[in-house]
Amino acid sequence: MENIIEVKNITKRFPGIIANDAISLEVRRGEIYALLGENGAGKSTLMSILFGLYEPDEGEIFIRGERVKITSPAHASSLSIGMVHQHFKLVEDYTITENIILGVEPMHRLLGVFPFVDKKTASKKVGDISKSFGLEVDPESLIQDIGVSMRQRVEILKMLYREAEILIFDEPTSMLAPQEIDYLLEILENLRRQGKTIIIITHKLAEVKKIADRCAVLNRGKLVGIYDVAETSVEKMAAYMVGRELEDEQAPEPHDFGAEVLSVQNLSVCERGITRVNDVTFSVREGEIFSIAGVDGNGQTQIADAIAGLMETSGGKITLLGQDITDAPIRKRVEVGLSYVPEDRQGVGLLLDFLLRQNLAARRYYKPPFLVRGILRESEFESFAEGLIDQYDIRCGSGCDTLTRSMSGGNQQKAIVAREIEHGSQLMIFFQPTRGLDIGATRAIHEQILRERAAGRAILLISMELDEVKMLADTIGVMFEGKMNHIAPARDLSIDEIGEYMMGIKG
């Protein structure tokens, strides 16, 4: 089969790190090719080079047999290469059509003189493309009014509108619910049947096993090997990624819970005049992992943000360790005993243009030993950050002085988890804690959460990953249309039953 892409000896260096170290691989026309590796292994960097976001320091790229030097995303687009990034590149207050045509607007002249963008024709074309590829959207909807899975469709349609033949997906399922993941995998298969070549960067090995033809494994910037997926087990792929065999995860042993830490009574939350959370009641006790499951957009985000103080409530009461925090400022909640790993790591969890050491100390910078007599002590920031970098295996090019924005998404996630766990709060809220993490890092975070459970912390876990919910939870609450549809001990619910409550079939 013909190679549509060849990269030869690609090397890319950043300050303090070699992101890609003499990597060579070929992608065949019409195949689904998976790129695997730990967080910071160089996967996104390699694909960003192919998409023209970076230029390699060394090496060659061949597209359809011709040597090319890809200088920009526009140049990549002219070569029929498109990319859906892990964090979507969409303008919130633009319509779907406006986002899709941005940069390639169809221009016409009114009366042969006055230039204008022909949005009507573009909107019809977007609608036609979306139907032909099974990606139906309302072209006139605003981005701010649609959910995560629909936004991903928009990103795919941006590539198809530009007639991309090579489609690159960076962590395409990291923000999707299980049902949405199955649908996306069907879309990828449909795209392949229509002649597209697909490269996916992912950590979800079961998905790789389901749809990919071959996979390349990177480790710390080097190519470990290229494998036929049909002949390689998930366990082998995981071992190649992390450089060692991984033991099976063990669910937590049942144990007695302590006193109530968090009480949520009749909570309601409105957003833009719409009730997102409707009369929800639950509690979390010492040593308990209470997990909220649900399809994205059913109120989980608003519950977590209301407890953390990022959203106002429209009704109900929130009590933490006996104190009413319903209307308390965020710092008050933190001081009482709350840690929060948010869903939106870049918009809420981190200050991207701050250094890593500043982000890691963000919960405690205003107290000794970081602040003494009104003076910030940089040495304390450094020593504290270096400890967390080592303990949580945060991969960063310049150590604690790394600009947070320059880190991979998975390592940004590790930084937030490290900061929030090390704060030692009695209540810990984890929203999608392992999103975008490789299998080794996911196991490490799970172990950390279980250690906090054993230490008597109350843990509120919100996850779209049903396997993760079943693995960790003591108690499961299922959300549907803003209401708590069902609460039961985890041992009493199968994954199928959880799915039925999530979809409103039960309850």
N, C-alpha and C positions, 0 to 999 in steps of 0.2 A: 504494500500500500504506500502511496506517495506521502512524503513528509511535507506538511504545510509550514511547519516551524522548525528551525534548527538554531540552537544557541551553542556556541563553542567557546569554552574557556572564559565564561563571563565572570569578571571580578568587579566588586563594588566595595569601596572602603568609606567608612564614616569615621569621625574622630574617635579613636580608641577601640574601633571594632572593624573586622572584615565581615560584612554582611553576606557577601557571596564570594566564594573562594574557588575560582577556576571551574565553574559549573558548565557541563555540557549535556544537552539532552535534545531529543527530537520528538515532535508531536505529529501524528499522522492525520491526514485529512479525514474528517468525519468521525473521529473518536472522542470519547469523554476521558480526559486525562486528569488524574488527581495529583495534587502537590501536597505532600504531608510533611510534618515536622513539628518539633516543639515550638512554643512561643519564642520569637526572636531567632528562629533558625534561618531566616532569610527568604522565606517563601514570598511574602508580599513585596519585598524589595525586588526580587527577580521578575515578578509579574509587572511591577511598576516600571521597570526598565523596558519591558516589552511594550508597555502602554505609553512610553515616552515621558513619564514623570521624572525619571532619572536617566542619566547617561552612564554607561559602564566605564570604569577606569581602564579595563582591558577586555578583550574578547570580541566576538563577531556574532551578528544576528542575520539569519537568512529567512526570508518570507517567500514561500512558493519558489524556492531555489535561488532567489536573487538576494545578494548581500545588501543590507539596508542599515542606515544609521538613523534610528528613530529619535527625533529631536523634541517632539511635543505630542500631547494627546491628539491634537488636530492632525498631525502627521500620521499617528497610529490609525486614526479614523479613516484617513485617505487610503490606508493599506487594508481597510476592512477589519480592523481590530477594535473591539469594544471591551469595556471593563465595568463591572458593578462592584463598587467598593464596599468594604465592611460597614463603614459609616456612610450613609447615603448622601449624595451631593445634589440636594434639591432645595429650591427656593420656596419657603413655606407659604408665602402669600401670592404665589403664582398658581395658575391652573395647571392641570396635567399636561394639556397641549403646550402651554407656554414653556414648561420645563423641558418637554421633549424636543422642541424646536430651537431652544436657546443656543445661539451660536451658528445655527444653520437656518435662520428664518427665511421663509419663502417671500421674496420681495416682488411687488408689482408697482405699477405707476398709475395713479388715478388721472384720467384724461391725458395719459401719456407723459405727465409732467411730475406729479406729486408722488413720492415714494411712500408705500405703506406695506405693512406685514399682512399677508393674506391669511388671517387666523381661521377663517371659515373653511378654506380648502385644507389647511393643515389639520384642523380638528377632524374633518371627514377622513383624511388619510390615516390619522392616529386611530380612529375608530375602526377603520377597515383592517389595519395591521393587527390591532388587538384581537379582533374576531378571528382572523385567519390563523393566528398562532395560539388561540385558546387563552388569551390574556385580557379578557374583556374589562374595560374601564369606562367611566364616564369622562370624556375628554375635558368637560368644563368644570369638574370638581376641583376645589382648592386642595393643595397638598396638606395644609393644616387640618383639613377635615377628614382625612382618610387614614386608615390604620397601617401598621408596619408591613403586612403582607401585600397590601395594595401599592404601597410606596415601592416595594421591590419590583412589582410588575412594571411600574413607571420606569424604573432604572433599566429593566430589560428592554422595554419598548424604545427607550432612547437609543439603544444599540441597534435595534431592528429598524428603526426609522432611518438611521444612517447606513443601513444595508451592511452591517457588520457580518462577516463570515466567521471570524474567530471571536468567541465570547469567553471572557475571563470573569469568574465569580470568586470574590474574596469572602470566605465564610458565609455562604448564601443562606444557610439555615439557622444561623446563630440567634436570630431574633424571632423565629417562627414557632408557633404551636405545632404539636404533632400532626394534626390534620393538615395544616398548611404546608408542612414539610413534605408529606406524601404528594400533595398537589404540585409542589415545586419540582419534585423529582420527575413527575409525569411530564411537566413542561419541558424539562431538560431533555428527556427522551424524545419528546415531540420535536424539539429544535434540532436534535441530532438527525432524526428521520428526514427533516427538511434540508439537510445538507450542511448544518452548522458544525464547526469544530469547537469543543467546549473544554476549558481548563477550569477546574475547581480547586481552590485552596480551602482545606477543611481539616477539622480534628475529629469529625464524626465518622468513625471507621465503618460502622454498620451501613451508613449511606454510601460510602465509597464501594463497599462490597456489593451493594445493590445495583449501582448504575455505572461505575467506572470500568474502563477496559484495562488501563495500566495505571500505575502510580509511581511517582518518584519521591524518594524520602530524603529530606535534608536534615542535617544535624550540625548546629553551630556554623552554618554557612557552607558546609561541604556536602556534596552529593554522596549519600550512603549507597544508594543503588536504585535500579528501576525494576519493577516487578509486575508480572501478569496478575491482575487482581483475582481472576478466577482460580488461580493455582496458589494463592497466598491467603492464609487464614487471618482473621481479625487480630488474633493473639500475636501472630508473627509480625503484622504491620505495626502493632503497638510496640513490640520489642525493638524493631528497627528504628522507630521514632525516638524512643527514650534511651536506647542503647543497653537495655536490660530486660529480662523477663519480668512481667508484672503479675503479682499474686491477685487472686480473685478478691473483690471487695466483700466485706462482711457487714451485714446489716447490724445496727446496734442491738444489744441485748435489752429486753424489757427491764425497766426498773421503776421504782416509786418516784413520783414527782413531789416537789416541795410546795412551798407557799405560792400563791398567785403573784405574778410579777406585773403582767399587763392585763388590763381589763378594758375591753371595747364594748360599750353598751349603746345599742340603737343608733349606730353611727350612720350619718348621711352626709354625702359630699356632692355639691353641685359645681359644674364647670361650664362656663358659657351658657348658663340657663338650663343645662341638661343635668338631670340627676344621674350621677355616675355610680354612687354607692347609696344603697337604699335600705336603711334600718338594719344594719349588720351588727351582730353581737357574737363575741367569742372572747376567750381568755387564754393566756399562756402562763404556764407554771415553771418554777425552778426545775432545771433538768429535763425540760420538755422541748422537743422540736415540733412546733405546730406549723404545718405546711399548707399554704393556700395554693390550690391548683385551679386552672381555668384557661380558656382560650383568651389570647391577648385582647384587651379592650373591654373586659367584663368587670372592671372596677378595681383590679388588684393594684395598679399603679396609684390610684387615688387613695386607697386604704393606707398603703405604705407611706405616701407623702403626707397624709393627714396625721398619722402617728408621729412622723419625724418633724412635723411643723412646717412643711413646705407648701401645704395647702390648707385653707380655712375649711372648717366643718360647717355644715348647714343644720346639723342636729346631732344629738347624742353626746356621749361623754367618754373621754379617754383617761384612764387612771394608770399611772406608772409607780410601782412600789408604794401604793397608798396615796400618792399625790395626784390631784386633778391637774392634768397638763393640757386639757382641751384647747385652751387659748394661750398656752405658755410660749414664749419665744424659743427659738431653736437652741440657743446656748443653755437655757434653763433645762430643757429636756436632756441635753447631753450631760449636764452636771448632775441631774437626778440619776442618770444611768442608762443612756441609750446610745447605741452605735448603729450606723446605717450604711450598708453597701447598696447604693441606688441602682436602678435600672439603667439610667443614662450616665455612663461613667465619664463621658467627655463634657457633657453640658452641666452636670450637677456634682459628680464625684471628684473632679480634679480641676485645678487651675492649670491649664495646659501650658501657659507661657511662664509658669514658675518652675524652679528647679525641683528635682525629685525630693531632695531633703526638705524643702519647704512644704511640699505636699504631704510628706510622711508625718510631719509635725503639726499639721493643720489643726488637729484636735486639741493641742496642748501648748502651742507656741506662747500663749499669754501667761503661762505659769512657770515657776522655777522647775527645773534648772535652765529652761530656755530663755526666760525673761527674769533678770535680776536687777533691781533698782532702776527699772525702766529701760534697761539695755538688753537687746537680743544677743545671746551668746552663740556665735556661729559654730564654735567647736562642739557645743552640745547638739546642735542640729546635725552636724556631720557624724558624730559617733552614734547617735540614735538611728540615723538613716542607714549607716553602714551595717549595723546589727540586723535591721529588718531586711536589707538587700540580701544578706547572707542567709538568714533564716528562711526567707520565702523564695529564694532563688529568683530574684528580680533581675532580668537581663537588661543591662543598660551600658551604653558605650563609655560614659564618663563617670561612672559610679554615682555618688550622691549629688554630683554637680551636673548630671544629665538634664537637659531640658525635657520636661515631661512630654511635650508634644511630639518629640522625636522618637519616643518609644513605641514598640508594637502595641496593638490593642490588648493582647493577652497580658503583656507585662504591665500596662496601665491598670488592668483589672487586678493583678497580683498586688500592686501598690495600694490600691484602695482596701482590699481585703486585709492586708497586713496592718494598715493604719487602724482600721476599725476593730479588729480583733485585739490588737495590742492596747487599745484604750481600756479594755477590761470591764466594759459595761455589763450590768446585770441583764439588760435586754439587748439582744443583737438581732437586727433585721437584715436578712440577706435576700436581695432581689436579683435573681439570675446570677448567683455568685460565680458560676463556672462558665459563663457565656464567653465564647472565643478562646477558652483555654484548652491546651492539648491534654491528652489522656493522663500523662504523668502529673501535670499541675492540677488537673481535676481531682485525681485521687488524693493529692496532698491537701487541697482545700477541704475535701470531705473529711479527711482525718482531723484537720484543725477544728471543723465544726463539731465533730463528735467529741473531741477533747473538751471543747467549751461546754457541751452538754454534760459530760462526766463531771465537770467542775461546778455544775449547778446553775449554769446560765440558762435563761429563758431565750429560746431562739424562734424567731418568726422567719420561716423560709418561704419565699415566693419563687416558684420556678415553673417554666413551661415544659421542662424535661420530666416526663412522668416516671422514667426510670430513676431519676435523681430523687424525686418526691418519695417513691416507694422505698428506695434504698435508705433514706435518712429519717423520714418522718416517724414520729410517735403517733401524732394525730393529724388528720387531713380534713381541711375545709375546702369545699369546692364552690367556686363562684360561677354564677350564671346571670347575665343581664343585671349586674349590680347588686345581686342578693346572694347571701350565703345559702346555697342550694342544699348542702348536706354537710354535716360534721360527724366523723366517726374515727375510731382507732384505726391506724394504718393497716393493722393485721386483718381487719374485717373488710377491706376493700381490695378488689383486683384492679389491674390497670384498665381492663375493659369497663368495669363499673364506674371508675373515676371518669373515663371518657364519656360515658353516658350521662353522668351528672353535669359534666362540662358542657355538653351539647344541649342540655335541657330535656333529654329523652326521659330521664328519671328525675324525681324530686317534685 
